[in-house]
Amino acid sequence: MTAREMMAAVLDGREPRATREQEIDLQSAILSLMRNRSGKLVEVVYPASGTGPVGWRPAVQIEENLLK
């Protein structure tokens, strides 16, 4: 999931609608949070084409711990 997709999910259905500046601020905050937790709680997912937005997913360690 990209930071933009996460931002859209957070703001989905909220009233009043966020301004574009607020959307950009939230997207930046989410991206910063993901980068700070990279390798600990989340891992980077690179697109197969090598171009485009970088996605994020839960780290494998977390998924293994949830299964126990």
HTML snippet that shows the backbone in 3Dmol.js (N, CA, C, O; Angstrom):
<script src="https://3Dmol.org/build/3Dmol-min.js"></script>
<div id="view" style="width:600px;height:400px;position:relative"></div>
<script>
const pdb = `
ATOM      1  N   MET A   1       0.845  -1.169   0.000  1.00  0.00           N
ATOM      2  CA  MET A   1       0.000   0.000   0.000  1.00  0.00           C
ATOM      3  C   MET A   1       0.897   1.241   0.000  1.00  0.00           C
ATOM      4  O   MET A   1       1.861   1.313   0.762  1.00  0.00           O
ATOM      5  N   THR A   2       0.588   2.190  -0.832  1.00  0.00           N
ATOM      6  CA  THR A   2       1.385   3.415  -0.887  1.00  0.00           C
ATOM      7  C   THR A   2       0.884   4.413   0.155  1.00  0.00           C
ATOM      8  O   THR A   2      -0.209   4.263   0.701  1.00  0.00           O
ATOM      9  N   ALA A   3       1.694   5.426   0.419  1.00  0.00           N
ATOM     10  CA  ALA A   3       1.294   6.474   1.364  1.00  0.00           C
ATOM     11  C   ALA A   3       0.043   7.188   0.864  1.00  0.00           C
ATOM     12  O   ALA A   3      -0.800   7.598   1.662  1.00  0.00           O
ATOM     13  N   ARG A   4      -0.080   7.337  -0.435  1.00  0.00           N
ATOM     14  CA  ARG A   4      -1.269   7.987  -1.004  1.00  0.00           C
ATOM     15  C   ARG A   4      -2.524   7.144  -0.756  1.00  0.00           C
ATOM     16  O   ARG A   4      -3.578   7.684  -0.419  1.00  0.00           O
ATOM     17  N   GLU A   5      -2.412   5.823  -0.921  1.00  0.00           N
ATOM     18  CA  GLU A   5      -3.546   4.934  -0.662  1.00  0.00           C
ATOM     19  C   GLU A   5      -3.931   4.955   0.816  1.00  0.00           C
ATOM     20  O   GLU A   5      -5.114   4.935   1.154  1.00  0.00           O
ATOM     21  N   MET A   6      -2.936   4.994   1.686  1.00  0.00           N
ATOM     22  CA  MET A   6      -3.212   5.072   3.128  1.00  0.00           C
ATOM     23  C   MET A   6      -3.917   6.374   3.466  1.00  0.00           C
ATOM     24  O   MET A   6      -4.874   6.382   4.241  1.00  0.00           O
ATOM     25  N   MET A   7      -3.445   7.485   2.886  1.00  0.00           N
ATOM     26  CA  MET A   7      -4.066   8.792   3.113  1.00  0.00           C
ATOM     27  C   MET A   7      -5.516   8.768   2.665  1.00  0.00           C
ATOM     28  O   MET A   7      -6.395   9.262   3.371  1.00  0.00           O
ATOM     29  N   ALA A   8      -5.773   8.196   1.496  1.00  0.00           N
ATOM     30  CA  ALA A   8      -7.138   8.127   0.979  1.00  0.00           C
ATOM     31  C   ALA A   8      -8.031   7.285   1.885  1.00  0.00           C
ATOM     32  O   ALA A   8      -9.198   7.622   2.087  1.00  0.00           O
ATOM     33  N   ALA A   9      -7.495   6.194   2.433  1.00  0.00           N
ATOM     34  CA  ALA A   9      -8.272   5.343   3.333  1.00  0.00           C
ATOM     35  C   ALA A   9      -8.601   6.064   4.637  1.00  0.00           C
ATOM     36  O   ALA A   9      -9.702   5.918   5.167  1.00  0.00           O
ATOM     37  N   VAL A  10      -7.658   6.832   5.150  1.00  0.00           N
ATOM     38  CA  VAL A  10      -7.884   7.581   6.393  1.00  0.00           C
ATOM     39  C   VAL A  10      -8.947   8.648   6.196  1.00  0.00           C
ATOM     40  O   VAL A  10      -9.785   8.858   7.073  1.00  0.00           O
ATOM     41  N   LEU A  11      -8.922   9.322   5.058  1.00  0.00           N
ATOM     42  CA  LEU A  11      -9.845  10.433   4.812  1.00  0.00           C
ATOM     43  C   LEU A  11     -11.177  10.006   4.198  1.00  0.00           C
ATOM     44  O   LEU A  11     -12.084  10.828   4.067  1.00  0.00           O
ATOM     45  N   ASP A  12     -11.305   8.749   3.824  1.00  0.00           N
ATOM     46  CA  ASP A  12     -12.518   8.273   3.158  1.00  0.00           C
ATOM     47  C   ASP A  12     -13.757   8.501   4.026  1.00  0.00           C
ATOM     48  O   ASP A  12     -13.836   8.028   5.159  1.00  0.00           O
ATOM     49  N   GLY A  13     -14.708   9.226   3.476  1.00  0.00           N
ATOM     50  CA  GLY A  13     -15.977   9.458   4.154  1.00  0.00           C
ATOM     51  C   GLY A  13     -15.967  10.557   5.204  1.00  0.00           C
ATOM     52  O   GLY A  13     -16.983  10.792   5.859  1.00  0.00           O
ATOM     53  N   ARG A  14     -14.856  11.221   5.372  1.00  0.00           N
ATOM     54  CA  ARG A  14     -14.771  12.293   6.376  1.00  0.00           C
ATOM     55  C   ARG A  14     -15.443  13.548   5.864  1.00  0.00           C
ATOM     56  O   ARG A  14     -15.330  13.897   4.689  1.00  0.00           O
ATOM     57  N   GLU A  15     -16.136  14.214   6.751  1.00  0.00           N
ATOM     58  CA  GLU A  15     -16.779  15.491   6.431  1.00  0.00           C
ATOM     59  C   GLU A  15     -16.328  16.519   7.441  1.00  0.00           C
ATOM     60  O   GLU A  15     -16.252  16.181   8.622  1.00  0.00           O
ATOM     61  N   PRO A  16     -16.030  17.717   7.080  1.00  0.00           N
ATOM     62  CA  PRO A  16     -15.921  18.229   5.713  1.00  0.00           C
ATOM     63  C   PRO A  16     -14.697  17.638   5.023  1.00  0.00           C
ATOM     64  O   PRO A  16     -13.749  17.192   5.669  1.00  0.00           O
ATOM     65  N   ARG A  17     -14.743  17.648   3.697  1.00  0.00           N
ATOM     66  CA  ARG A  17     -13.644  17.088   2.917  1.00  0.00           C
ATOM     67  C   ARG A  17     -12.360  17.874   3.155  1.00  0.00           C
ATOM     68  O   ARG A  17     -12.372  19.096   3.306  1.00  0.00           O
ATOM     69  N   ALA A  18     -11.257  17.140   3.184  1.00  0.00           N
ATOM     70  CA  ALA A  18      -9.952  17.759   3.386  1.00  0.00           C
ATOM     71  C   ALA A  18      -9.550  18.557   2.145  1.00  0.00           C
ATOM     72  O   ALA A  18      -9.879  18.190   1.017  1.00  0.00           O
ATOM     73  N   THR A  19      -8.838  19.643   2.378  1.00  0.00           N
ATOM     74  CA  THR A  19      -8.296  20.404   1.259  1.00  0.00           C
ATOM     75  C   THR A  19      -7.101  19.647   0.685  1.00  0.00           C
ATOM     76  O   THR A  19      -6.586  18.729   1.323  1.00  0.00           O
ATOM     77  N   ARG A  20      -6.664  20.019  -0.497  1.00  0.00           N
ATOM     78  CA  ARG A  20      -5.505  19.365  -1.109  1.00  0.00           C
ATOM     79  C   ARG A  20      -4.268  19.548  -0.234  1.00  0.00           C
ATOM     80  O   ARG A  20      -3.458  18.629  -0.115  1.00  0.00           O
ATOM     81  N   GLU A  21      -4.113  20.710   0.373  1.00  0.00           N
ATOM     82  CA  GLU A  21      -2.970  20.954   1.263  1.00  0.00           C
ATOM     83  C   GLU A  21      -3.013  20.011   2.468  1.00  0.00           C
ATOM     84  O   GLU A  21      -1.976  19.492   2.880  1.00  0.00           O
ATOM     85  N   GLN A  22      -4.182  19.787   3.029  1.00  0.00           N
ATOM     86  CA  GLN A  22      -4.317  18.860   4.154  1.00  0.00           C
ATOM     87  C   GLN A  22      -4.012  17.429   3.722  1.00  0.00           C
ATOM     88  O   GLN A  22      -3.393  16.673   4.471  1.00  0.00           O
ATOM     89  N   GLU A  23      -4.444  17.053   2.516  1.00  0.00           N
ATOM     90  CA  GLU A  23      -4.136  15.722   1.999  1.00  0.00           C
ATOM     91  C   GLU A  23      -2.632  15.531   1.853  1.00  0.00           C
ATOM     92  O   GLU A  23      -2.097  14.486   2.221  1.00  0.00           O
ATOM     93  N   ILE A  24      -1.954  16.537   1.317  1.00  0.00           N
ATOM     94  CA  ILE A  24      -0.499  16.472   1.143  1.00  0.00           C
ATOM     95  C   ILE A  24       0.197  16.366   2.490  1.00  0.00           C
ATOM     96  O   ILE A  24       1.139  15.587   2.638  1.00  0.00           O
ATOM     97  N   ASP A  25      -0.255  17.142   3.477  1.00  0.00           N
ATOM     98  CA  ASP A  25       0.341  17.087   4.815  1.00  0.00           C
ATOM     99  C   ASP A  25       0.175  15.709   5.442  1.00  0.00           C
ATOM    100  O   ASP A  25       1.116  15.176   6.029  1.00  0.00           O
ATOM    101  N   LEU A  26      -1.018  15.130   5.320  1.00  0.00           N
ATOM    102  CA  LEU A  26      -1.264  13.800   5.877  1.00  0.00           C
ATOM    103  C   LEU A  26      -0.444  12.745   5.157  1.00  0.00           C
ATOM    104  O   LEU A  26       0.117  11.854   5.795  1.00  0.00           O
ATOM    105  N   GLN A  27      -0.367  12.834   3.846  1.00  0.00           N
ATOM    106  CA  GLN A  27       0.428  11.886   3.077  1.00  0.00           C
ATOM    107  C   GLN A  27       1.899  11.975   3.472  1.00  0.00           C
ATOM    108  O   GLN A  27       2.571  10.948   3.570  1.00  0.00           O
ATOM    109  N   SER A  28       2.405  13.171   3.697  1.00  0.00           N
ATOM    110  CA  SER A  28       3.797  13.361   4.124  1.00  0.00           C
ATOM    111  C   SER A  28       4.036  12.766   5.503  1.00  0.00           C
ATOM    112  O   SER A  28       5.073  12.150   5.749  1.00  0.00           O
ATOM    113  N   ALA A  29       3.078  12.950   6.400  1.00  0.00           N
ATOM    114  CA  ALA A  29       3.204  12.401   7.756  1.00  0.00           C
ATOM    115  C   ALA A  29       3.212  10.872   7.719  1.00  0.00           C
ATOM    116  O   ALA A  29       3.988  10.236   8.432  1.00  0.00           O
ATOM    117  N   ILE A  30       2.359  10.291   6.897  1.00  0.00           N
ATOM    118  CA  ILE A  30       2.312   8.826   6.774  1.00  0.00           C
ATOM    119  C   ILE A  30       3.614   8.307   6.197  1.00  0.00           C
ATOM    120  O   ILE A  30       4.153   7.313   6.684  1.00  0.00           O
ATOM    121  N   LEU A  31       4.129   8.965   5.165  1.00  0.00           N
ATOM    122  CA  LEU A  31       5.385   8.543   4.548  1.00  0.00           C
ATOM    123  C   LEU A  31       6.539   8.625   5.548  1.00  0.00           C
ATOM    124  O   LEU A  31       7.379   7.727   5.598  1.00  0.00           O
ATOM    125  N   SER A  32       6.584   9.684   6.336  1.00  0.00           N
ATOM    126  CA  SER A  32       7.616   9.831   7.355  1.00  0.00           C
ATOM    127  C   SER A  32       7.512   8.722   8.397  1.00  0.00           C
ATOM    128  O   SER A  32       8.523   8.150   8.804  1.00  0.00           O
ATOM    129  N   LEU A  33       6.300   8.424   8.825  1.00  0.00           N
ATOM    130  CA  LEU A  33       6.081   7.365   9.801  1.00  0.00           C
ATOM    131  C   LEU A  33       6.550   6.019   9.250  1.00  0.00           C
ATOM    132  O   LEU A  33       7.204   5.252   9.957  1.00  0.00           O
ATOM    133  N   MET A  34       6.219   5.730   7.995  1.00  0.00           N
ATOM    134  CA  MET A  34       6.622   4.462   7.386  1.00  0.00           C
ATOM    135  C   MET A  34       8.145   4.368   7.256  1.00  0.00           C
ATOM    136  O   MET A  34       8.731   3.318   7.521  1.00  0.00           O
ATOM    137  N   ARG A  35       8.774   5.460   6.851  1.00  0.00           N
ATOM    138  CA  ARG A  35      10.238   5.457   6.714  1.00  0.00           C
ATOM    139  C   ARG A  35      10.923   5.250   8.064  1.00  0.00           C
ATOM    140  O   ARG A  35      11.929   4.546   8.150  1.00  0.00           O
ATOM    141  N   ASN A  36      10.381   5.862   9.115  1.00  0.00           N
ATOM    142  CA  ASN A  36      10.973   5.711  10.446  1.00  0.00           C
ATOM    143  C   ASN A  36      10.832   4.295  10.986  1.00  0.00           C
ATOM    144  O   ASN A  36      11.633   3.873  11.821  1.00  0.00           O
ATOM    145  N   ARG A  37       9.841   3.565  10.533  1.00  0.00           N
ATOM    146  CA  ARG A  37       9.609   2.207  11.014  1.00  0.00           C
ATOM    147  C   ARG A  37      10.057   1.135  10.020  1.00  0.00           C
ATOM    148  O   ARG A  37       9.830  -0.055  10.238  1.00  0.00           O
ATOM    149  N   SER A  38      10.687   1.560   8.941  1.00  0.00           N
ATOM    150  CA  SER A  38      11.155   0.633   7.920  1.00  0.00           C
ATOM    151  C   SER A  38      12.158  -0.350   8.506  1.00  0.00           C
ATOM    152  O   SER A  38      13.139   0.047   9.135  1.00  0.00           O
ATOM    153  N   GLY A  39      11.900  -1.638   8.292  1.00  0.00           N
ATOM    154  CA  GLY A  39      12.771  -2.682   8.807  1.00  0.00           C
ATOM    155  C   GLY A  39      12.382  -3.161  10.191  1.00  0.00           C
ATOM    156  O   GLY A  39      12.842  -4.215  10.632  1.00  0.00           O
ATOM    157  N   LYS A  40      11.544  -2.408  10.883  1.00  0.00           N
ATOM    158  CA  LYS A  40      11.104  -2.799  12.225  1.00  0.00           C
ATOM    159  C   LYS A  40       9.677  -3.324  12.184  1.00  0.00           C
ATOM    160  O   LYS A  40       9.424  -4.490  12.487  1.00  0.00           O
ATOM    161  N   LEU A  41       8.759  -2.463  11.810  1.00  0.00           N
ATOM    162  CA  LEU A  41       7.347  -2.840  11.749  1.00  0.00           C
ATOM    163  C   LEU A  41       6.835  -3.002  10.330  1.00  0.00           C
ATOM    164  O   LEU A  41       5.885  -3.746  10.089  1.00  0.00           O
ATOM    165  N   VAL A  42       7.456  -2.315   9.399  1.00  0.00           N
ATOM    166  CA  VAL A  42       7.040  -2.388   8.000  1.00  0.00           C
ATOM    167  C   VAL A  42       8.251  -2.618   7.110  1.00  0.00           C
ATOM    168  O   VAL A  42       9.389  -2.366   7.506  1.00  0.00           O
ATOM    169  N   GLU A  43       7.987  -3.097   5.909  1.00  0.00           N
ATOM    170  CA  GLU A  43       9.071  -3.243   4.932  1.00  0.00           C
ATOM    171  C   GLU A  43       8.644  -2.615   3.618  1.00  0.00           C
ATOM    172  O   GLU A  43       7.456  -2.507   3.313  1.00  0.00           O
ATOM    173  N   VAL A  44       9.629  -2.209   2.860  1.00  0.00           N
ATOM    174  CA  VAL A  44       9.405  -1.534   1.586  1.00  0.00           C
ATOM    175  C   VAL A  44       9.071  -2.576   0.521  1.00  0.00           C
ATOM    176  O   VAL A  44       9.671  -3.649   0.472  1.00  0.00           O
ATOM    177  N   VAL A  45       8.106  -2.240  -0.324  1.00  0.00           N
ATOM    178  CA  VAL A  45       7.747  -3.082  -1.466  1.00  0.00           C
ATOM    179  C   VAL A  45       8.063  -2.277  -2.716  1.00  0.00           C
ATOM    180  O   VAL A  45       7.443  -1.246  -2.977  1.00  0.00           O
ATOM    181  N   TYR A  46       9.025  -2.753  -3.480  1.00  0.00           N
ATOM    182  CA  TYR A  46       9.417  -2.063  -4.706  1.00  0.00           C
ATOM    183  C   TYR A  46       8.596  -2.585  -5.867  1.00  0.00           C
ATOM    184  O   TYR A  46       8.336  -3.786  -5.940  1.00  0.00           O
ATOM    185  N   PRO A  47       8.179  -1.714  -6.781  1.00  0.00           N
ATOM    186  CA  PRO A  47       7.411  -2.167  -7.939  1.00  0.00           C
ATOM    187  C   PRO A  47       8.276  -3.005  -8.874  1.00  0.00           C
ATOM    188  O   PRO A  47       9.484  -2.791  -8.974  1.00  0.00           O
ATOM    189  N   ALA A  48       7.652  -3.956  -9.555  1.00  0.00           N
ATOM    190  CA  ALA A  48       8.381  -4.852 -10.458  1.00  0.00           C
ATOM    191  C   ALA A  48       9.050  -4.091 -11.600  1.00  0.00           C
ATOM    192  O   ALA A  48      10.113  -4.486 -12.078  1.00  0.00           O
ATOM    193  N   SER A  49       8.424  -3.004 -12.033  1.00  0.00           N
ATOM    194  CA  SER A  49       8.973  -2.234 -13.149  1.00  0.00           C
ATOM    195  C   SER A  49      10.168  -1.383 -12.748  1.00  0.00           C
ATOM    196  O   SER A  49      10.905  -0.906 -13.611  1.00  0.00           O
ATOM    197  N   GLY A  50      10.369  -1.188 -11.451  1.00  0.00           N
ATOM    198  CA  GLY A  50      11.468  -0.358 -10.989  1.00  0.00           C
ATOM    199  C   GLY A  50      11.137   1.114 -10.948  1.00  0.00           C
ATOM    200  O   GLY A  50      11.942   1.915 -10.474  1.00  0.00           O
ATOM    201  N   THR A  51       9.968   1.485 -11.435  1.00  0.00           N
ATOM    202  CA  THR A  51       9.531   2.875 -11.385  1.00  0.00           C
ATOM    203  C   THR A  51       8.158   2.937 -10.725  1.00  0.00           C
ATOM    204  O   THR A  51       7.442   1.938 -10.652  1.00  0.00           O
ATOM    205  N   GLY A  52       7.813   4.098 -10.259  1.00  0.00           N
ATOM    206  CA  GLY A  52       6.507   4.262  -9.637  1.00  0.00           C
ATOM    207  C   GLY A  52       6.616   4.378  -8.130  1.00  0.00           C
ATOM    208  O   GLY A  52       7.719   4.375  -7.582  1.00  0.00           O
ATOM    209  N   PRO A  53       5.494   4.480  -7.464  1.00  0.00           N
ATOM    210  CA  PRO A  53       5.526   4.678  -6.022  1.00  0.00           C
ATOM    211  C   PRO A  53       5.965   3.422  -5.272  1.00  0.00           C
ATOM    212  O   PRO A  53       5.726   2.295  -5.708  1.00  0.00           O
ATOM    213  N   VAL A  54       6.598   3.647  -4.157  1.00  0.00           N
ATOM    214  CA  VAL A  54       7.021   2.564  -3.285  1.00  0.00           C
ATOM    215  C   VAL A  54       5.871   2.246  -2.353  1.00  0.00           C
ATOM    216  O   VAL A  54       5.228   3.150  -1.819  1.00  0.00           O
ATOM    217  N   GLY A  55       5.612   0.966  -2.158  1.00  0.00           N
ATOM    218  CA  GLY A  55       4.558   0.552  -1.246  1.00  0.00           C
ATOM    219  C   GLY A  55       5.140   0.061   0.063  1.00  0.00           C
ATOM    220  O   GLY A  55       6.356  -0.066   0.208  1.00  0.00           O
ATOM    221  N   TRP A  56       4.281  -0.208   0.995  1.00  0.00           N
ATOM    222  CA  TRP A  56       4.676  -0.669   2.324  1.00  0.00           C
ATOM    223  C   TRP A  56       3.808  -1.853   2.707  1.00  0.00           C
ATOM    224  O   TRP A  56       2.656  -1.941   2.283  1.00  0.00           O
ATOM    225  N   ARG A  57       4.351  -2.767   3.508  1.00  0.00           N
ATOM    226  CA  ARG A  57       3.574  -3.871   4.057  1.00  0.00           C
ATOM    227  C   ARG A  57       4.140  -4.216   5.427  1.00  0.00           C
ATOM    228  O   ARG A  57       5.277  -3.861   5.737  1.00  0.00           O
ATOM    229  N   PRO A  58       3.354  -4.903   6.249  1.00  0.00           N
ATOM    230  CA  PRO A  58       3.873  -5.290   7.566  1.00  0.00           C
ATOM    231  C   PRO A  58       5.120  -6.148   7.411  1.00  0.00           C
ATOM    232  O   PRO A  58       5.232  -6.930   6.467  1.00  0.00           O
ATOM    233  N   ALA A  59       6.050  -5.998   8.335  1.00  0.00           N
ATOM    234  CA  ALA A  59       7.273  -6.791   8.305  1.00  0.00           C
ATOM    235  C   ALA A  59       6.936  -8.258   8.521  1.00  0.00           C
ATOM    236  O   ALA A  59       5.966  -8.578   9.209  1.00  0.00           O
ATOM    237  N   VAL A  60       7.718  -9.140   7.945  1.00  0.00           N
ATOM    238  CA  VAL A  60       7.475 -10.587   8.031  1.00  0.00           C
ATOM    239  C   VAL A  60       7.494 -11.040   9.481  1.00  0.00           C
ATOM    240  O   VAL A  60       6.705 -11.907   9.856  1.00  0.00           O
ATOM    241  N   GLN A  61       8.359 -10.486  10.298  1.00  0.00           N
ATOM    242  CA  GLN A  61       8.458 -10.882  11.697  1.00  0.00           C
ATOM    243  C   GLN A  61       7.132 -10.688  12.420  1.00  0.00           C
ATOM    244  O   GLN A  61       6.741 -11.520  13.240  1.00  0.00           O
ATOM    245  N   ILE A  62       6.446  -9.606  12.123  1.00  0.00           N
ATOM    246  CA  ILE A  62       5.168  -9.330  12.759  1.00  0.00           C
ATOM    247  C   ILE A  62       4.149 -10.381  12.352  1.00  0.00           C
ATOM    248  O   ILE A  62       3.420 -10.900  13.198  1.00  0.00           O
ATOM    249  N   GLU A  63       4.092 -10.700  11.061  1.00  0.00           N
ATOM    250  CA  GLU A  63       3.147 -11.687  10.575  1.00  0.00           C
ATOM    251  C   GLU A  63       3.397 -13.046  11.238  1.00  0.00           C
ATOM    252  O   GLU A  63       2.443 -13.737  11.595  1.00  0.00           O
ATOM    253  N   GLU A  64       4.663 -13.439  11.408  1.00  0.00           N
ATOM    254  CA  GLU A  64       4.990 -14.707  12.044  1.00  0.00           C
ATOM    255  C   GLU A  64       4.566 -14.694  13.509  1.00  0.00           C
ATOM    256  O   GLU A  64       4.066 -15.699  14.014  1.00  0.00           O
ATOM    257  N   ASN A  65       4.760 -13.560  14.202  1.00  0.00           N
ATOM    258  CA  ASN A  65       4.377 -13.469  15.598  1.00  0.00           C
ATOM    259  C   ASN A  65       2.862 -13.556  15.771  1.00  0.00           C
ATOM    260  O   ASN A  65       2.387 -14.102  16.766  1.00  0.00           O
ATOM    261  N   LEU A  66       2.106 -13.031  14.824  1.00  0.00           N
ATOM    262  CA  LEU A  66       0.658 -13.090  14.919  1.00  0.00           C
ATOM    263  C   LEU A  66       0.129 -14.500  14.734  1.00  0.00           C
ATOM    264  O   LEU A  66      -0.939 -14.831  15.249  1.00  0.00           O
ATOM    265  N   LEU A  67       0.856 -15.334  14.010  1.00  0.00           N
ATOM    266  CA  LEU A  67       0.414 -16.705  13.761  1.00  0.00           C
ATOM    267  C   LEU A  67       0.650 -17.606  14.966  1.00  0.00           C
ATOM    268  O   LEU A  67       0.051 -18.677  15.059  1.00  0.00           O
ATOM    269  N   LYS A  68       1.500 -17.196  15.876  1.00  0.00           N
ATOM    270  CA  LYS A  68       1.822 -18.042  17.052  1.00  0.00           C
ATOM    271  C   LYS A  68       0.757 -17.921  18.106  1.00  0.00           C
ATOM    272  O   LYS A  68       0.855 -18.553  19.158  1.00  0.00           O
TER     273      LYS A  68
END
`;
const viewer = $3Dmol.createViewer("view");
viewer.addModel(pdb, "pdb");
viewer.setStyle({}, {cartoon: {color: "spectrum"}});
viewer.zoomTo();
viewer.render();
</script>
